[in-house]
Amino acid sequence: MKKTAFAVVAALAATPVVANEYEPAMAAFLNDNIRTWAQDPILVSAIKAQNEVTAGYDQATIDQMDTTWRAEVGAAATPTITPVIENAAADFLRAQVEASVGQITEIALMDSVGLNVALSGVNSDMWQGDEAKYQQTYSVGPDAYHFSEVELDDSTRTYQVQISMTIVDPDTGAGIGAITVGVDAETLE
């Protein structure tokens, strides 16, 4: 048995690990661009305000909000979606998208339970808490970040990567939410 386990470990050690080829460019974009504005007081305040409301939500409440959101996508009346895309934080996010001159495709700001706080544009669902962009950032800690693989994004119709990080309370250093920035993969160097 030891010989078999050793053989497996040796074979795994000899297997090359293929990393995301975009990771160095994604790390540079995170550090040179996103970190310069992601902790803006407008975003931090929006997350803190929503956390006061949603901190006590159970999973059934979150699931109902997500179901309602999904039903509103593309509908004439959007009482769940509208407050998330029409607020000061959403305006700030859209300004970042515009300033990037096509490099940033979309931005989502999430609270402590993974619900959308502000968006640069409508996305497909309200709850991000079941996705890596939230689970590998806010759920991990204040210094956490996550880089996705390159994927065709249905909402933006571009090949993009998602760069996500935890948003922290500047007064306490504790994580309060997360942000995900979609970046056109073809613009990364």
C-alpha positions as CSV (number, residue, x, y, z in Angstrom):
1,M,0.0,0.0,0.0
2,K,2.8,2.5,0.8
3,K,4.4,1.8,-2.5
4,T,1.1,2.5,-4.3
5,A,0.5,5.7,-2.4
6,F,4.1,6.8,-3.1
7,A,3.7,6.0,-6.8
8,V,0.5,8.2,-6.9
9,V,2.3,11.1,-5.1
10,A,5.3,10.8,-7.4
11,A,3.0,10.8,-10.5
12,L,1.1,13.8,-9.3
13,A,4.3,15.7,-8.5
14,A,5.6,15.0,-12.0
15,T,2.3,16.3,-13.6
16,P,2.7,19.9,-14.8
17,V,0.1,22.3,-13.2
18,V,-1.4,24.6,-15.8
19,A,-2.3,27.9,-14.2
20,N,-4.6,30.5,-15.7
21,E,-2.4,32.2,-18.3
22,Y,-4.1,35.5,-17.5
23,E,-3.3,35.5,-13.8
24,P,-0.3,37.8,-13.9
25,A,-2.2,40.4,-16.0
26,M,-5.3,40.0,-13.7
27,A,-3.1,40.5,-10.6
28,A,-1.6,43.7,-12.2
29,F,-5.1,44.9,-13.1
30,L,-6.4,44.3,-9.6
31,N,-3.5,46.1,-8.0
32,D,-3.1,48.9,-10.5
33,N,-6.8,49.7,-11.1
34,I,-9.4,48.0,-8.9
35,R,-7.7,48.5,-5.6
36,T,-7.4,52.3,-6.3
37,W,-11.2,52.7,-6.1
38,A,-12.8,49.6,-4.7
39,Q,-12.7,50.9,-1.1
40,D,-14.3,54.2,-2.0
41,P,-16.6,55.5,0.8
42,I,-19.6,55.4,-1.5
43,L,-19.2,51.7,-1.9
44,V,-18.4,51.0,1.7
45,S,-21.4,53.0,2.9
46,A,-23.7,51.2,0.5
47,I,-22.6,47.8,1.7
48,K,-22.8,48.8,5.4
49,A,-26.3,50.2,5.0
50,Q,-27.5,47.0,3.2
51,N,-25.8,44.8,5.8
52,E,-27.9,46.4,8.5
53,V,-31.0,45.2,6.6
54,T,-29.9,41.8,5.3
55,A,-27.7,40.5,8.1
56,G,-30.7,38.6,9.6
57,Y,-32.0,37.1,6.4
58,D,-32.4,33.3,6.3
59,Q,-31.7,31.3,3.2
60,A,-35.4,31.1,2.3
61,T,-35.6,34.9,2.2
62,I,-32.5,35.1,0.1
63,D,-33.8,32.4,-2.3
64,Q,-37.1,34.2,-2.6
65,M,-35.3,37.5,-3.5
66,D,-33.2,35.7,-6.0
67,T,-36.3,34.1,-7.6
68,T,-38.1,37.4,-7.8
69,W,-35.0,39.1,-9.3
70,R,-34.7,36.4,-12.0
71,A,-38.4,36.8,-12.9
72,E,-37.9,40.6,-13.3
73,V,-35.0,40.4,-15.7
74,G,-36.3,41.7,-19.0
75,A,-39.7,42.6,-17.5
76,A,-41.3,46.1,-17.8
77,A,-41.6,46.4,-14.0
78,T,-38.5,45.8,-11.9
79,P,-39.1,46.8,-8.3
80,T,-36.4,44.5,-7.0
81,I,-33.8,45.3,-9.7
82,T,-34.3,49.0,-10.0
83,P,-33.0,50.0,-6.5
84,V,-29.8,48.0,-7.1
85,I,-29.0,49.7,-10.4
86,E,-30.2,53.2,-9.6
87,N,-28.3,54.3,-6.6
88,A,-25.1,56.4,-5.8
89,A,-22.9,53.2,-5.6
90,A,-24.3,52.0,-9.0
91,D,-23.5,55.4,-10.5
92,F,-20.0,55.2,-9.1
93,L,-19.6,51.7,-10.6
94,R,-20.8,52.8,-14.0
95,A,-18.3,55.7,-13.9
96,Q,-15.5,53.1,-13.4
97,V,-16.8,51.1,-16.4
98,E,-16.9,54.3,-18.5
99,A,-13.4,55.4,-17.4
100,S,-12.0,52.1,-18.4
101,V,-12.8,52.7,-22.0
102,G,-14.1,49.2,-22.7
103,Q,-11.7,47.3,-20.5
104,I,-14.2,46.8,-17.7
105,T,-17.4,45.1,-18.9
106,E,-19.4,45.0,-15.6
107,I,-19.1,45.4,-11.9
108,A,-21.1,43.9,-9.1
109,L,-21.0,44.9,-5.4
110,M,-22.2,42.4,-2.8
111,D,-23.2,42.5,0.8
112,S,-22.2,40.2,3.7
113,V,-24.8,37.5,2.6
114,G,-23.9,37.7,-1.1
115,L,-26.8,39.8,-2.3
116,N,-26.3,42.5,-4.9
117,V,-25.9,46.0,-3.4
118,A,-25.1,47.9,-6.6
119,L,-24.5,46.9,-10.2
120,S,-23.1,48.7,-13.2
121,G,-25.9,47.0,-15.3
122,V,-28.5,44.3,-14.8
123,N,-27.2,40.8,-14.2
124,S,-29.0,37.5,-14.2
125,D,-29.5,36.9,-10.4
126,M,-29.6,38.7,-7.1
127,W,-27.7,36.2,-4.9
128,Q,-24.0,35.7,-5.6
129,G,-23.4,33.9,-2.4
130,D,-23.4,30.5,-4.1
131,E,-20.6,31.5,-6.5
132,A,-16.8,31.5,-6.3
133,K,-16.6,35.3,-6.7
134,Y,-18.2,35.6,-3.2
135,Q,-17.2,32.3,-1.6
136,Q,-13.5,32.8,-2.3
137,T,-13.5,36.4,-1.2
138,Y,-15.8,37.6,1.6
139,S,-16.1,34.1,3.0
140,V,-12.3,33.7,3.1
141,G,-11.3,37.0,4.7
142,P,-10.3,40.7,4.3
143,D,-7.3,40.1,2.1
144,A,-8.9,37.5,-0.2
145,Y,-9.3,37.8,-4.0
146,H,-10.4,35.5,-6.7
147,F,-9.6,35.2,-10.4
148,S,-12.0,33.4,-12.7
149,E,-11.2,31.5,-15.9
150,V,-11.9,33.2,-19.2
151,E,-15.6,32.7,-20.1
152,L,-18.1,34.0,-22.6
153,D,-20.3,36.2,-20.5
154,D,-24.0,36.0,-21.6
155,S,-24.9,39.5,-20.3
156,T,-22.0,41.4,-22.0
157,R,-21.4,39.0,-24.9
158,T,-17.6,39.3,-24.4
159,Y,-14.9,36.9,-23.4
160,Q,-14.1,38.1,-19.9
161,V,-12.4,37.3,-16.7
162,Q,-13.8,38.2,-13.3
163,I,-11.6,39.7,-10.7
164,S,-13.1,39.7,-7.2
165,M,-12.0,40.9,-3.9
166,T,-13.3,41.4,-0.3
167,I,-14.4,44.9,0.6
168,V,-13.3,45.8,4.1
169,D,-14.5,48.3,6.7
170,P,-11.7,50.8,6.8
171,D,-12.4,51.5,10.5
172,T,-12.2,47.8,11.6
173,G,-10.4,46.0,8.9
174,A,-13.1,43.4,8.8
175,G,-14.7,42.1,5.6
176,I,-18.1,43.6,4.9
177,G,-18.8,42.4,1.4
178,A,-17.2,41.8,-2.0
179,I,-16.8,43.2,-5.4
180,T,-16.5,41.5,-8.8
181,V,-15.2,43.3,-11.8
182,G,-15.6,41.8,-15.3
183,V,-12.7,42.6,-17.6
184,D,-12.6,42.0,-21.3
185,A,-10.0,39.3,-21.6
186,E,-8.6,40.6,-24.9
187,T,-7.6,43.8,-23.2
188,L,-5.3,42.1,-20.6
189,E,-1.6,42.2,-21.4
